Amino acid sequence: MKVKPEEVKYIAKLAKLKFTDEEVDKLTNEFEAILSHFEAIDNFDLEDVSLDEFDKVNTEFRKDVVEVFEDKKKLFQNVKSMRDTSIEVPKVVE
């Protein structure tokens, strides 16, 4: 599938990213490679595959056990900003 540089620039704009012309060319080639992989997957013959069955081997999950983490200093060591006992994060909604 052919990807145009204008499409890459449009996607970048939606993601609020800016790229140089060289980066746009590189990303255009990378998008084309990714889409060619999807085209190859699309060509697989899945006629004999039943989507209603699943692997019965991995159906057991770990037990959900509540544990109290006592070392609060270690827990919050990588936090940039705290307000009282809460982690303060930047605003993400405009």
PyMOL Python script that loads the backbone (N, CA, C, O; Angstrom):
from pymol import cmd

cmd.read_pdbstr("""\
ATOM      1  N   MET A   1       0.843  -1.174   0.000  1.00  0.00           N
ATOM      2  CA  MET A   1       0.000   0.000   0.000  1.00  0.00           C
ATOM      3  C   MET A   1       0.886   1.234   0.000  1.00  0.00           C
ATOM      4  O   MET A   1       1.843   1.313   0.770  1.00  0.00           O
ATOM      5  N   LYS A   2       0.583   2.168  -0.833  1.00  0.00           N
ATOM      6  CA  LYS A   2       1.374   3.384  -0.967  1.00  0.00           C
ATOM      7  C   LYS A   2       0.883   4.426   0.030  1.00  0.00           C
ATOM      8  O   LYS A   2      -0.308   4.730   0.094  1.00  0.00           O
ATOM      9  N   VAL A   3       1.814   4.965   0.804  1.00  0.00           N
ATOM     10  CA  VAL A   3       1.515   6.017   1.778  1.00  0.00           C
ATOM     11  C   VAL A   3       2.142   7.307   1.270  1.00  0.00           C
ATOM     12  O   VAL A   3       3.299   7.325   0.849  1.00  0.00           O
ATOM     13  N   LYS A   4       1.377   8.372   1.315  1.00  0.00           N
ATOM     14  CA  LYS A   4       1.871   9.667   0.846  1.00  0.00           C
ATOM     15  C   LYS A   4       2.427  10.466   2.028  1.00  0.00           C
ATOM     16  O   LYS A   4       1.936  10.343   3.150  1.00  0.00           O
ATOM     17  N   PRO A   5       3.448  11.281   1.773  1.00  0.00           N
ATOM     18  CA  PRO A   5       3.992  12.129   2.850  1.00  0.00           C
ATOM     19  C   PRO A   5       2.943  13.050   3.467  1.00  0.00           C
ATOM     20  O   PRO A   5       3.029  13.383   4.649  1.00  0.00           O
ATOM     21  N   GLU A   6       1.956  13.464   2.675  1.00  0.00           N
ATOM     22  CA  GLU A   6       0.899  14.322   3.212  1.00  0.00           C
ATOM     23  C   GLU A   6       0.084  13.590   4.276  1.00  0.00           C
ATOM     24  O   GLU A   6      -0.368  14.194   5.248  1.00  0.00           O
ATOM     25  N   GLU A   7      -0.097  12.276   4.079  1.00  0.00           N
ATOM     26  CA  GLU A   7      -0.824  11.479   5.069  1.00  0.00           C
ATOM     27  C   GLU A   7      -0.039  11.375   6.370  1.00  0.00           C
ATOM     28  O   GLU A   7      -0.617  11.417   7.456  1.00  0.00           O
ATOM     29  N   VAL A   8       1.276  11.240   6.257  1.00  0.00           N
ATOM     30  CA  VAL A   8       2.122  11.182   7.451  1.00  0.00           C
ATOM     31  C   VAL A   8       2.064  12.517   8.187  1.00  0.00           C
ATOM     32  O   VAL A   8       1.986  12.546   9.415  1.00  0.00           O
ATOM     33  N   LYS A   9       2.101  13.611   7.452  1.00  0.00           N
ATOM     34  CA  LYS A   9       2.023  14.939   8.070  1.00  0.00           C
ATOM     35  C   LYS A   9       0.670  15.136   8.748  1.00  0.00           C
ATOM     36  O   LYS A   9       0.594  15.746   9.815  1.00  0.00           O
ATOM     37  N   TYR A  10      -0.395  14.623   8.138  1.00  0.00           N
ATOM     38  CA  TYR A  10      -1.727  14.740   8.726  1.00  0.00           C
ATOM     39  C   TYR A  10      -1.811  13.945  10.035  1.00  0.00           C
ATOM     40  O   TYR A  10      -2.353  14.429  11.029  1.00  0.00           O
ATOM     41  N   ILE A  11      -1.274  12.726  10.026  1.00  0.00           N
ATOM     42  CA  ILE A  11      -1.252  11.908  11.243  1.00  0.00           C
ATOM     43  C   ILE A  11      -0.428  12.597  12.322  1.00  0.00           C
ATOM     44  O   ILE A  11      -0.812  12.609  13.491  1.00  0.00           O
ATOM     45  N   ALA A  12       0.697  13.166  11.929  1.00  0.00           N
ATOM     46  CA  ALA A  12       1.539  13.883  12.884  1.00  0.00           C
ATOM     47  C   ALA A  12       0.789  15.076  13.475  1.00  0.00           C
ATOM     48  O   ALA A  12       0.902  15.360  14.668  1.00  0.00           O
ATOM     49  N   LYS A  13       0.034  15.762  12.646  1.00  0.00           N
ATOM     50  CA  LYS A  13      -0.741  16.909  13.131  1.00  0.00           C
ATOM     51  C   LYS A  13      -1.782  16.465  14.145  1.00  0.00           C
ATOM     52  O   LYS A  13      -1.978  17.126  15.166  1.00  0.00           O
ATOM     53  N   LEU A  14      -2.452  15.349  13.871  1.00  0.00           N
ATOM     54  CA  LEU A  14      -3.442  14.822  14.811  1.00  0.00           C
ATOM     55  C   LEU A  14      -2.804  14.454  16.141  1.00  0.00           C
ATOM     56  O   LEU A  14      -3.412  14.611  17.200  1.00  0.00           O
ATOM     57  N   ALA A  15      -1.564  13.961  16.076  1.00  0.00           N
ATOM     58  CA  ALA A  15      -0.851  13.561  17.287  1.00  0.00           C
ATOM     59  C   ALA A  15      -0.075  14.720  17.904  1.00  0.00           C
ATOM     60  O   ALA A  15       0.639  14.547  18.891  1.00  0.00           O
ATOM     61  N   LYS A  16      -0.224  15.901  17.311  1.00  0.00           N
ATOM     62  CA  LYS A  16       0.477  17.100  17.770  1.00  0.00           C
ATOM     63  C   LYS A  16       1.994  16.890  17.779  1.00  0.00           C
ATOM     64  O   LYS A  16       2.682  17.230  18.741  1.00  0.00           O
ATOM     65  N   LEU A  17       2.493  16.319  16.676  1.00  0.00           N
ATOM     66  CA  LEU A  17       3.922  16.089  16.493  1.00  0.00           C
ATOM     67  C   LEU A  17       4.401  16.876  15.285  1.00  0.00           C
ATOM     68  O   LEU A  17       3.633  17.144  14.361  1.00  0.00           O
ATOM     69  N   LYS A  18       5.665  17.240  15.299  1.00  0.00           N
ATOM     70  CA  LYS A  18       6.262  17.921  14.150  1.00  0.00           C
ATOM     71  C   LYS A  18       7.501  17.138  13.716  1.00  0.00           C
ATOM     72  O   LYS A  18       8.323  16.740  14.541  1.00  0.00           O
ATOM     73  N   PHE A  19       7.615  16.928  12.413  1.00  0.00           N
ATOM     74  CA  PHE A  19       8.735  16.190  11.853  1.00  0.00           C
ATOM     75  C   PHE A  19       9.395  17.001  10.746  1.00  0.00           C
ATOM     76  O   PHE A  19       8.756  17.803  10.064  1.00  0.00           O
ATOM     77  N   THR A  20      10.691  16.766  10.591  1.00  0.00           N
ATOM     78  CA  THR A  20      11.400  17.363   9.467  1.00  0.00           C
ATOM     79  C   THR A  20      11.034  16.584   8.206  1.00  0.00           C
ATOM     80  O   THR A  20      10.419  15.520   8.291  1.00  0.00           O
ATOM     81  N   ASP A  21      11.405  17.103   7.048  1.00  0.00           N
ATOM     82  CA  ASP A  21      11.109  16.411   5.790  1.00  0.00           C
ATOM     83  C   ASP A  21      11.788  15.046   5.725  1.00  0.00           C
ATOM     84  O   ASP A  21      11.227  14.095   5.182  1.00  0.00           O
ATOM     85  N   GLU A  22      12.994  14.953   6.278  1.00  0.00           N
ATOM     86  CA  GLU A  22      13.710  13.672   6.286  1.00  0.00           C
ATOM     87  C   GLU A  22      12.968  12.662   7.165  1.00  0.00           C
ATOM     88  O   GLU A  22      12.843  11.491   6.806  1.00  0.00           O
ATOM     89  N   GLU A  23      12.480  13.122   8.314  1.00  0.00           N
ATOM     90  CA  GLU A  23      11.738  12.233   9.208  1.00  0.00           C
ATOM     91  C   GLU A  23      10.420  11.801   8.577  1.00  0.00           C
ATOM     92  O   GLU A  23       9.994  10.659   8.753  1.00  0.00           O
ATOM     93  N   VAL A  24       9.774  12.698   7.846  1.00  0.00           N
ATOM     94  CA  VAL A  24       8.527  12.353   7.157  1.00  0.00           C
ATOM     95  C   VAL A  24       8.795  11.268   6.118  1.00  0.00           C
ATOM     96  O   VAL A  24       8.018  10.321   5.997  1.00  0.00           O
ATOM     97  N   ASP A  25       9.886  11.401   5.370  1.00  0.00           N
ATOM     98  CA  ASP A  25      10.234  10.380   4.372  1.00  0.00           C
ATOM     99  C   ASP A  25      10.498   9.030   5.034  1.00  0.00           C
ATOM    100  O   ASP A  25      10.051   7.993   4.543  1.00  0.00           O
ATOM    101  N   LYS A  26      11.223   9.047   6.146  1.00  0.00           N
ATOM    102  CA  LYS A  26      11.528   7.808   6.869  1.00  0.00           C
ATOM    103  C   LYS A  26      10.244   7.176   7.398  1.00  0.00           C
ATOM    104  O   LYS A  26      10.052   5.966   7.272  1.00  0.00           O
ATOM    105  N   LEU A  27       9.363   7.986   7.990  1.00  0.00           N
ATOM    106  CA  LEU A  27       8.106   7.457   8.520  1.00  0.00           C
ATOM    107  C   LEU A  27       7.191   6.952   7.417  1.00  0.00           C
ATOM    108  O   LEU A  27       6.464   5.977   7.608  1.00  0.00           O
ATOM    109  N   THR A  28       7.224   7.607   6.266  1.00  0.00           N
ATOM    110  CA  THR A  28       6.429   7.147   5.129  1.00  0.00           C
ATOM    111  C   THR A  28       6.840   5.730   4.752  1.00  0.00           C
ATOM    112  O   THR A  28       5.984   4.870   4.544  1.00  0.00           O
ATOM    113  N   ASN A  29       8.143   5.481   4.663  1.00  0.00           N
ATOM    114  CA  ASN A  29       8.641   4.141   4.335  1.00  0.00           C
ATOM    115  C   ASN A  29       8.281   3.135   5.423  1.00  0.00           C
ATOM    116  O   ASN A  29       7.925   1.995   5.123  1.00  0.00           O
ATOM    117  N   GLU A  30       8.372   3.551   6.693  1.00  0.00           N
ATOM    118  CA  GLU A  30       8.045   2.647   7.791  1.00  0.00           C
ATOM    119  C   GLU A  30       6.558   2.306   7.796  1.00  0.00           C
ATOM    120  O   GLU A  30       6.194   1.153   8.025  1.00  0.00           O
ATOM    121  N   PHE A  31       5.691   3.292   7.545  1.00  0.00           N
ATOM    122  CA  PHE A  31       4.260   3.013   7.466  1.00  0.00           C
ATOM    123  C   PHE A  31       3.949   2.051   6.330  1.00  0.00           C
ATOM    124  O   PHE A  31       3.126   1.148   6.483  1.00  0.00           O
ATOM    125  N   GLU A  32       4.611   2.242   5.183  1.00  0.00           N
ATOM    126  CA  GLU A  32       4.389   1.335   4.055  1.00  0.00           C
ATOM    127  C   GLU A  32       4.799  -0.084   4.412  1.00  0.00           C
ATOM    128  O   GLU A  32       4.110  -1.036   4.045  1.00  0.00           O
ATOM    129  N   ALA A  33       5.919  -0.241   5.126  1.00  0.00           N
ATOM    130  CA  ALA A  33       6.367  -1.576   5.540  1.00  0.00           C
ATOM    131  C   ALA A  33       5.373  -2.211   6.503  1.00  0.00           C
ATOM    132  O   ALA A  33       5.074  -3.400   6.396  1.00  0.00           O
ATOM    133  N   ILE A  34       4.865  -1.428   7.436  1.00  0.00           N
ATOM    134  CA  ILE A  34       3.885  -1.943   8.398  1.00  0.00           C
ATOM    135  C   ILE A  34       2.615  -2.381   7.684  1.00  0.00           C
ATOM    136  O   ILE A  34       2.076  -3.453   7.960  1.00  0.00           O
ATOM    137  N   LEU A  35       2.143  -1.549   6.769  1.00  0.00           N
ATOM    138  CA  LEU A  35       0.918  -1.891   6.041  1.00  0.00           C
ATOM    139  C   LEU A  35       1.116  -3.099   5.135  1.00  0.00           C
ATOM    140  O   LEU A  35       0.174  -3.858   4.911  1.00  0.00           O
ATOM    141  N   SER A  36       2.322  -3.291   4.609  1.00  0.00           N
ATOM    142  CA  SER A  36       2.571  -4.479   3.786  1.00  0.00           C
ATOM    143  C   SER A  36       2.515  -5.742   4.639  1.00  0.00           C
ATOM    144  O   SER A  36       2.109  -6.798   4.152  1.00  0.00           O
ATOM    145  N   HIS A  37       2.919  -5.647   5.906  1.00  0.00           N
ATOM    146  CA  HIS A  37       2.791  -6.790   6.816  1.00  0.00           C
ATOM    147  C   HIS A  37       1.314  -7.121   7.043  1.00  0.00           C
ATOM    148  O   HIS A  37       0.935  -8.292   7.072  1.00  0.00           O
ATOM    149  N   PHE A  38       0.481  -6.086   7.205  1.00  0.00           N
ATOM    150  CA  PHE A  38      -0.945  -6.324   7.368  1.00  0.00           C
ATOM    151  C   PHE A  38      -1.545  -6.961   6.124  1.00  0.00           C
ATOM    152  O   PHE A  38      -2.423  -7.817   6.229  1.00  0.00           O
ATOM    153  N   GLU A  39      -1.081  -6.554   4.947  1.00  0.00           N
ATOM    154  CA  GLU A  39      -1.570  -7.163   3.706  1.00  0.00           C
ATOM    155  C   GLU A  39      -1.189  -8.634   3.646  1.00  0.00           C
ATOM    156  O   GLU A  39      -1.976  -9.464   3.192  1.00  0.00           O
ATOM    157  N   ALA A  40       0.027  -8.962   4.106  1.00  0.00           N
ATOM    158  CA  ALA A  40       0.448 -10.359   4.130  1.00  0.00           C
ATOM    159  C   ALA A  40      -0.415 -11.161   5.104  1.00  0.00           C
ATOM    160  O   ALA A  40      -0.809 -12.287   4.800  1.00  0.00           O
ATOM    161  N   ILE A  41      -0.708 -10.594   6.259  1.00  0.00           N
ATOM    162  CA  ILE A  41      -1.567 -11.275   7.230  1.00  0.00           C
ATOM    163  C   ILE A  41      -2.970 -11.450   6.659  1.00  0.00           C
ATOM    164  O   ILE A  41      -3.621 -12.468   6.897  1.00  0.00           O
ATOM    165  N   ASP A  42      -3.423 -10.472   5.920  1.00  0.00           N
ATOM    166  CA  ASP A  42      -4.748 -10.526   5.307  1.00  0.00           C
ATOM    167  C   ASP A  42      -4.873 -11.689   4.324  1.00  0.00           C
ATOM    168  O   ASP A  42      -5.976 -12.184   4.091  1.00  0.00           O
ATOM    169  N   ASN A  43      -3.763 -12.124   3.752  1.00  0.00           N
ATOM    170  CA  ASN A  43      -3.777 -13.195   2.749  1.00  0.00           C
ATOM    171  C   ASN A  43      -3.700 -14.591   3.356  1.00  0.00           C
ATOM    172  O   ASN A  43      -3.741 -15.576   2.619  1.00  0.00           O
ATOM    173  N   PHE A  44      -3.590 -14.705   4.681  1.00  0.00           N
ATOM    174  CA  PHE A  44      -3.553 -16.027   5.317  1.00  0.00           C
ATOM    175  C   PHE A  44      -4.878 -16.739   5.109  1.00  0.00           C
ATOM    176  O   PHE A  44      -5.945 -16.126   5.136  1.00  0.00           O
ATOM    177  N   ASP A  45      -4.785 -18.059   4.898  1.00  0.00           N
ATOM    178  CA  ASP A  45      -5.984 -18.870   4.750  1.00  0.00           C
ATOM    179  C   ASP A  45      -6.439 -19.311   6.141  1.00  0.00           C
ATOM    180  O   ASP A  45      -5.804 -20.158   6.768  1.00  0.00           O
ATOM    181  N   LEU A  46      -7.523 -18.740   6.610  1.00  0.00           N
ATOM    182  CA  LEU A  46      -8.036 -19.046   7.942  1.00  0.00           C
ATOM    183  C   LEU A  46      -9.347 -19.823   7.868  1.00  0.00           C
ATOM    184  O   LEU A  46     -10.158 -19.789   8.793  1.00  0.00           O
ATOM    185  N   GLU A  47      -9.538 -20.518   6.761  1.00  0.00           N
ATOM    186  CA  GLU A  47     -10.771 -21.270   6.541  1.00  0.00           C
ATOM    187  C   GLU A  47     -10.993 -22.335   7.618  1.00  0.00           C
ATOM    188  O   GLU A  47     -12.122 -22.547   8.061  1.00  0.00           O
ATOM    189  N   ASP A  48      -9.910 -23.006   8.040  1.00  0.00           N
ATOM    190  CA  ASP A  48     -10.032 -24.109   9.000  1.00  0.00           C
ATOM    191  C   ASP A  48      -9.886 -23.655  10.450  1.00  0.00           C
ATOM    192  O   ASP A  48      -9.882 -24.495  11.350  1.00  0.00           O
ATOM    193  N   VAL A  49      -9.767 -22.363  10.700  1.00  0.00           N
ATOM    194  CA  VAL A  49      -9.572 -21.856  12.045  1.00  0.00           C
ATOM    195  C   VAL A  49     -10.922 -21.472  12.642  1.00  0.00           C
ATOM    196  O   VAL A  49     -11.690 -20.717  12.046  1.00  0.00           O
ATOM    197  N   SER A  50     -11.191 -22.004  13.824  1.00  0.00           N
ATOM    198  CA  SER A  50     -12.430 -21.675  14.515  1.00  0.00           C
ATOM    199  C   SER A  50     -12.146 -20.563  15.518  1.00  0.00           C
ATOM    200  O   SER A  50     -11.315 -20.722  16.413  1.00  0.00           O
ATOM    201  N   LEU A  51     -12.827 -19.457  15.369  1.00  0.00           N
ATOM    202  CA  LEU A  51     -12.614 -18.323  16.257  1.00  0.00           C
ATOM    203  C   LEU A  51     -13.356 -18.480  17.578  1.00  0.00           C
ATOM    204  O   LEU A  51     -13.162 -17.677  18.491  1.00  0.00           O
ATOM    205  N   ASP A  52     -14.203 -19.501  17.696  1.00  0.00           N
ATOM    206  CA  ASP A  52     -14.958 -19.718  18.921  1.00  0.00           C
ATOM    207  C   ASP A  52     -14.190 -20.538  19.945  1.00  0.00           C
ATOM    208  O   ASP A  52     -14.595 -20.611  21.105  1.00  0.00           O
ATOM    209  N   GLU A  53     -13.102 -21.150  19.540  1.00  0.00           N
ATOM    210  CA  GLU A  53     -12.304 -21.959  20.451  1.00  0.00           C
ATOM    211  C   GLU A  53     -11.119 -21.144  20.952  1.00  0.00           C
ATOM    212  O   GLU A  53     -10.635 -20.242  20.269  1.00  0.00           O
ATOM    213  N   PHE A  54     -10.669 -21.471  22.135  1.00  0.00           N
ATOM    214  CA  PHE A  54      -9.498 -20.799  22.672  1.00  0.00           C
ATOM    215  C   PHE A  54      -8.633 -21.806  23.400  1.00  0.00           C
ATOM    216  O   PHE A  54      -9.057 -22.929  23.672  1.00  0.00           O
ATOM    217  N   ASP A  55      -7.444 -21.402  23.706  1.00  0.00           N
ATOM    218  CA  ASP A  55      -6.465 -22.272  24.349  1.00  0.00           C
ATOM    219  C   ASP A  55      -6.901 -22.535  25.785  1.00  0.00           C
ATOM    220  O   ASP A  55      -6.933 -21.618  26.606  1.00  0.00           O
ATOM    221  N   LYS A  56      -7.237 -23.781  26.089  1.00  0.00           N
ATOM    222  CA  LYS A  56      -7.713 -24.126  27.407  1.00  0.00           C
ATOM    223  C   LYS A  56      -6.561 -24.294  28.406  1.00  0.00           C
ATOM    224  O   LYS A  56      -6.802 -24.477  29.600  1.00  0.00           O
ATOM    225  N   VAL A  57      -5.335 -24.236  27.936  1.00  0.00           N
ATOM    226  CA  VAL A  57      -4.178 -24.410  28.812  1.00  0.00           C
ATOM    227  C   VAL A  57      -3.985 -23.190  29.706  1.00  0.00           C
ATOM    228  O   VAL A  57      -3.644 -23.340  30.879  1.00  0.00           O
ATOM    229  N   ASN A  58      -4.195 -21.994  29.178  1.00  0.00           N
ATOM    230  CA  ASN A  58      -3.911 -20.768  29.918  1.00  0.00           C
ATOM    231  C   ASN A  58      -5.167 -20.096  30.464  1.00  0.00           C
ATOM    232  O   ASN A  58      -5.319 -18.880  30.345  1.00  0.00           O
ATOM    233  N   THR A  59      -6.059 -20.866  31.054  1.00  0.00           N
ATOM    234  CA  THR A  59      -7.290 -20.281  31.561  1.00  0.00           C
ATOM    235  C   THR A  59      -7.244 -19.983  33.050  1.00  0.00           C
ATOM    236  O   THR A  59      -8.196 -19.424  33.595  1.00  0.00           O
ATOM    237  N   GLU A  60      -6.166 -20.342  33.711  1.00  0.00           N
ATOM    238  CA  GLU A  60      -6.074 -20.105  35.149  1.00  0.00           C
ATOM    239  C   GLU A  60      -5.350 -18.787  35.411  1.00  0.00           C
ATOM    240  O   GLU A  60      -4.244 -18.565  34.917  1.00  0.00           O
ATOM    241  N   PHE A  61      -5.977 -17.931  36.180  1.00  0.00           N
ATOM    242  CA  PHE A  61      -5.401 -16.635  36.497  1.00  0.00           C
ATOM    243  C   PHE A  61      -4.854 -16.653  37.917  1.00  0.00           C
ATOM    244  O   PHE A  61      -5.233 -17.493  38.733  1.00  0.00           O
ATOM    245  N   ARG A  62      -3.975 -15.731  38.194  1.00  0.00           N
ATOM    246  CA  ARG A  62      -3.449 -15.627  39.552  1.00  0.00           C
ATOM    247  C   ARG A  62      -4.533 -15.096  40.464  1.00  0.00           C
ATOM    248  O   ARG A  62      -5.473 -14.439  40.016  1.00  0.00           O
ATOM    249  N   LYS A  63      -4.398 -15.381  41.730  1.00  0.00           N
ATOM    250  CA  LYS A  63      -5.362 -14.890  42.699  1.00  0.00           C
ATOM    251  C   LYS A  63      -5.147 -13.395  42.908  1.00  0.00           C
ATOM    252  O   LYS A  63      -4.009 -12.932  42.976  1.00  0.00           O
ATOM    253  N   ASP A  64      -6.228 -12.651  43.007  1.00  0.00           N
ATOM    254  CA  ASP A  64      -6.164 -11.216  43.225  1.00  0.00           C
ATOM    255  C   ASP A  64      -6.154 -10.978  44.732  1.00  0.00           C
ATOM    256  O   ASP A  64      -7.193 -11.012  45.391  1.00  0.00           O
ATOM    257  N   VAL A  65      -4.958 -10.736  45.257  1.00  0.00           N
ATOM    258  CA  VAL A  65      -4.789 -10.579  46.692  1.00  0.00           C
ATOM    259  C   VAL A  65      -4.395  -9.138  46.981  1.00  0.00           C
ATOM    260  O   VAL A  65      -3.463  -8.606  46.378  1.00  0.00           O
ATOM    261  N   VAL A  66      -5.106  -8.514  47.903  1.00  0.00           N
ATOM    262  CA  VAL A  66      -4.805  -7.144  48.292  1.00  0.00           C
ATOM    263  C   VAL A  66      -3.621  -7.166  49.255  1.00  0.00           C
ATOM    264  O   VAL A  66      -3.617  -7.898  50.244  1.00  0.00           O
ATOM    265  N   GLU A  67      -2.607  -6.339  48.939  1.00  0.00           N
ATOM    266  CA  GLU A  67      -1.443  -6.218  49.805  1.00  0.00           C
ATOM    267  C   GLU A  67      -1.206  -4.749  50.102  1.00  0.00           C
ATOM    268  O   GLU A  67      -1.343  -3.897  49.224  1.00  0.00           O
ATOM    269  N   VAL A  68      -0.851  -4.461  51.336  1.00  0.00           N
ATOM    270  CA  VAL A  68      -0.559  -3.098  51.732  1.00  0.00           C
ATOM    271  C   VAL A  68       0.933  -2.859  51.515  1.00  0.00           C
ATOM    272  O   VAL A  68       1.770  -3.621  51.999  1.00  0.00           O
ATOM    273  N   PHE A  69       1.253  -1.796  50.784  1.00  0.00           N
ATOM    274  CA  PHE A  69       2.650  -1.443  50.528  1.00  0.00           C
ATOM    275  C   PHE A  69       3.068  -0.450  51.602  1.00  0.00           C
ATOM    276  O   PHE A  69       2.611   0.694  51.612  1.00  0.00           O
ATOM    277  N   GLU A  70       3.926  -0.884  52.492  1.00  0.00           N
ATOM    278  CA  GLU A  70       4.268  -0.092  53.676  1.00  0.00           C
ATOM    279  C   GLU A  70       5.279   1.016  53.399  1.00  0.00           C
ATOM    280  O   GLU A  70       5.208   2.077  54.020  1.00  0.00           O
ATOM    281  N   ASP A  71       6.208   0.795  52.491  1.00  0.00           N
ATOM    282  CA  ASP A  71       7.294   1.750  52.266  1.00  0.00           C
ATOM    283  C   ASP A  71       6.832   2.853  51.312  1.00  0.00           C
ATOM    284  O   ASP A  71       7.096   2.789  50.111  1.00  0.00           O
ATOM    285  N   LYS A  72       6.142   3.862  51.847  1.00  0.00           N
ATOM    286  CA  LYS A  72       5.591   4.944  51.026  1.00  0.00           C
ATOM    287  C   LYS A  72       6.694   5.763  50.356  1.00  0.00           C
ATOM    288  O   LYS A  72       6.506   6.258  49.245  1.00  0.00           O
ATOM    289  N   LYS A  73       7.814   5.906  51.007  1.00  0.00           N
ATOM    290  CA  LYS A  73       8.920   6.677  50.422  1.00  0.00           C
ATOM    291  C   LYS A  73       9.408   6.004  49.133  1.00  0.00           C
ATOM    292  O   LYS A  73       9.636   6.667  48.122  1.00  0.00           O
ATOM    293  N   LYS A  74       9.559   4.707  49.186  1.00  0.00           N
ATOM    294  CA  LYS A  74       9.993   3.952  48.001  1.00  0.00           C
ATOM    295  C   LYS A  74       8.899   3.960  46.925  1.00  0.00           C
ATOM    296  O   LYS A  74       9.192   4.010  45.730  1.00  0.00           O
ATOM    297  N   LEU A  75       7.657   3.912  47.358  1.00  0.00           N
ATOM    298  CA  LEU A  75       6.533   3.892  46.422  1.00  0.00           C
ATOM    299  C   LEU A  75       6.471   5.171  45.588  1.00  0.00           C
ATOM    300  O   LEU A  75       6.181   5.126  44.393  1.00  0.00           O
ATOM    301  N   PHE A  76       6.744   6.307  46.225  1.00  0.00           N
ATOM    302  CA  PHE A  76       6.634   7.593  45.545  1.00  0.00           C
ATOM    303  C   PHE A  76       7.982   8.186  45.149  1.00  0.00           C
ATOM    304  O   PHE A  76       8.064   9.392  44.913  1.00  0.00           O
ATOM    305  N   GLN A  77       9.018   7.398  45.069  1.00  0.00           N
ATOM    306  CA  GLN A  77      10.356   7.930  44.793  1.00  0.00           C
ATOM    307  C   GLN A  77      10.498   8.558  43.408  1.00  0.00           C
ATOM    308  O   GLN A  77      11.336   9.441  43.226  1.00  0.00           O
ATOM    309  N   ASN A  78       9.710   8.131  42.437  1.00  0.00           N
ATOM    310  CA  ASN A  78       9.821   8.665  41.075  1.00  0.00           C
ATOM    311  C   ASN A  78       8.728   9.670  40.730  1.00  0.00           C
ATOM    312  O   ASN A  78       8.614  10.091  39.579  1.00  0.00           O
ATOM    313  N   VAL A  79       7.941  10.049  41.699  1.00  0.00           N
ATOM    314  CA  VAL A  79       6.853  10.995  41.466  1.00  0.00           C
ATOM    315  C   VAL A  79       7.425  12.405  41.380  1.00  0.00           C
ATOM    316  O   VAL A  79       8.214  12.819  42.229  1.00  0.00           O
ATOM    317  N   LYS A  80       7.018  13.140  40.340  1.00  0.00           N
ATOM    318  CA  LYS A  80       7.534  14.499  40.153  1.00  0.00           C
ATOM    319  C   LYS A  80       6.868  15.494  41.084  1.00  0.00           C
ATOM    320  O   LYS A  80       7.526  16.395  41.603  1.00  0.00           O
ATOM    321  N   SER A  81       5.567  15.340  41.303  1.00  0.00           N
ATOM    322  CA  SER A  81       4.847  16.337  42.090  1.00  0.00           C
ATOM    323  C   SER A  81       3.767  15.662  42.923  1.00  0.00           C
ATOM    324  O   SER A  81       3.003  14.832  42.430  1.00  0.00           O
ATOM    325  N   MET A  82       3.721  16.037  44.197  1.00  0.00           N
ATOM    326  CA  MET A  82       2.714  15.498  45.112  1.00  0.00           C
ATOM    327  C   MET A  82       1.879  16.654  45.661  1.00  0.00           C
ATOM    328  O   MET A  82       2.383  17.764  45.833  1.00  0.00           O
ATOM    329  N   ARG A  83       0.617  16.391  45.930  1.00  0.00           N
ATOM    330  CA  ARG A  83      -0.261  17.337  46.630  1.00  0.00           C
ATOM    331  C   ARG A  83      -0.876  16.550  47.772  1.00  0.00           C
ATOM    332  O   ARG A  83      -1.708  15.669  47.555  1.00  0.00           O
ATOM    333  N   ASP A  84      -0.469  16.867  48.972  1.00  0.00           N
ATOM    334  CA  ASP A  84      -0.854  16.133  50.177  1.00  0.00           C
ATOM    335  C   ASP A  84      -0.457  14.670  50.016  1.00  0.00           C
ATOM    336  O   ASP A  84       0.734  14.364  49.973  1.00  0.00           O
ATOM    337  N   THR A  85      -1.424  13.760  49.927  1.00  0.00           N
ATOM    338  CA  THR A  85      -1.109  12.340  49.761  1.00  0.00           C
ATOM    339  C   THR A  85      -1.436  11.828  48.374  1.00  0.00           C
ATOM    340  O   THR A  85      -1.512  10.618  48.160  1.00  0.00           O
ATOM    341  N   SER A  86      -1.633  12.749  47.412  1.00  0.00           N
ATOM    342  CA  SER A  86      -1.991  12.376  46.050  1.00  0.00           C
ATOM    343  C   SER A  86      -0.888  12.749  45.074  1.00  0.00           C
ATOM    344  O   SER A  86      -0.143  13.704  45.290  1.00  0.00           O
ATOM    345  N   ILE A  87      -0.797  11.983  44.002  1.00  0.00           N
ATOM    346  CA  ILE A  87       0.161  12.281  42.943  1.00  0.00           C
ATOM    347  C   ILE A  87      -0.466  13.327  42.036  1.00  0.00           C
ATOM    348  O   ILE A  87      -1.595  13.160  41.576  1.00  0.00           O
ATOM    349  N   GLU A  88       0.262  14.398  41.779  1.00  0.00           N
ATOM    350  CA  GLU A  88      -0.220  15.465  40.906  1.00  0.00           C
ATOM    351  C   GLU A  88       0.308  15.220  39.492  1.00  0.00           C
ATOM    352  O   GLU A  88       1.512  15.060  39.289  1.00  0.00           O
ATOM    353  N   VAL A  89      -0.600  15.191  38.524  1.00  0.00           N
ATOM    354  CA  VAL A  89      -0.227  14.939  37.130  1.00  0.00           C
ATOM    355  C   VAL A  89      -0.598  16.126  36.273  1.00  0.00           C
ATOM    356  O   VAL A  89      -1.498  16.884  36.634  1.00  0.00           O
ATOM    357  N   PRO A  90       0.077  16.312  35.133  1.00  0.00           N
ATOM    358  CA  PRO A  90      -0.263  17.433  34.269  1.00  0.00           C
ATOM    359  C   PRO A  90      -1.656  17.274  33.662  1.00  0.00           C
ATOM    360  O   PRO A  90      -2.147  16.158  33.495  1.00  0.00           O
ATOM    361  N   LYS A  91      -2.276  18.391  33.337  1.00  0.00           N
ATOM    362  CA  LYS A  91      -3.579  18.400  32.700  1.00  0.00           C
ATOM    363  C   LYS A  91      -3.436  17.830  31.285  1.00  0.00           C
ATOM    364  O   LYS A  91      -2.562  18.254  30.529  1.00  0.00           O
ATOM    365  N   VAL A  92      -4.301  16.863  30.928  1.00  0.00           N
ATOM    366  CA  VAL A  92      -4.205  16.245  29.622  1.00  0.00           C
ATOM    367  C   VAL A  92      -5.410  16.567  28.742  1.00  0.00           C
ATOM    368  O   VAL A  92      -5.387  16.265  27.548  1.00  0.00           O
ATOM    369  N   VAL A  93      -6.444  17.163  29.289  1.00  0.00           N
ATOM    370  CA  VAL A  93      -7.641  17.511  28.528  1.00  0.00           C
ATOM    371  C   VAL A  93      -7.647  19.008  28.291  1.00  0.00           C
ATOM    372  O   VAL A  93      -7.447  19.797  29.215  1.00  0.00           O
ATOM    373  N   GLU A  94      -7.879  19.389  27.049  1.00  0.00           N
ATOM    374  CA  GLU A  94      -7.917  20.812  26.737  1.00  0.00           C
ATOM    375  C   GLU A  94      -9.303  21.377  26.917  1.00  0.00           C
ATOM    376  O   GLU A  94      -9.517  22.569  26.696  1.00  0.00           O
TER     377      GLU A  94
END
""", "prot")
cmd.dss("prot")
cmd.show_as("cartoon", "prot")
cmd.util.cbc("prot")
cmd.orient("prot")
